[in-house]
Amino acid sequence: MKQHETDAGARPGTTTEESAQLKALKKENAEPKRANDILKAEASFFTAELDRPHTRS
């Protein structure tokens, strides 16, 4: 690996191209991860709602 191909902000031994690919994959993964976190929170909320006693009017 040539010195000019090394990305200063990346892990040692990672080329600029590899760093860019990794960054793109992280960005691609961020949206589904956020959606999954929201769904988990909603599931937790609805489970708690189902478990609590309800009164009828």
N, C-alpha and C positions, 0 to 999 in steps of 0.2 A: 504494500500500500504506500502510495506517495504522500508526502507531508501535506500537499495542497488538497488532497482528497479527504483529509481527516476533518471532521466537524468538531470544533472546539467545544461546543455546547453538549455534545453527545457523550455516550460512554466511550472510554478508550477503546480504540480499535474499530470504531464504527465509522463508515464512510458517510459523506454528506448525503449520498443517494439513499443509503440504508436508513439514515436518520430521518429523511423526508418521508420514506415509506412508513416508518414506525409512527411518525407524527400523523400521517394520513389515516393509519389504522386506528390510532387512539381517538382521533376525531370522529371517525366512522362508528366506533364503538360507544362513544359518549351518549349519543341520542337514544339508542335502545336501552342503555344502562339507566338513563334518567327515567325513561318510560317505565322500566321495570321497577325502579324505586317508587315511583308514584303508584303503580298498581299494588305493590306490597303494602304501602301506607293505606290505600283504600280498602284493601282486603282486611287489614287489621282493624280499621275503623268499623267496617260493617260486621265483622265478627264480634266486636265489643257491643255493637248495637243489638245484635241478635241474642247475645248472652245476658243482657241486662233485663230486669223485669219491666214489663210494659203495663200501663194501666189503660183501661178503655174508658172513653168519655160517655 
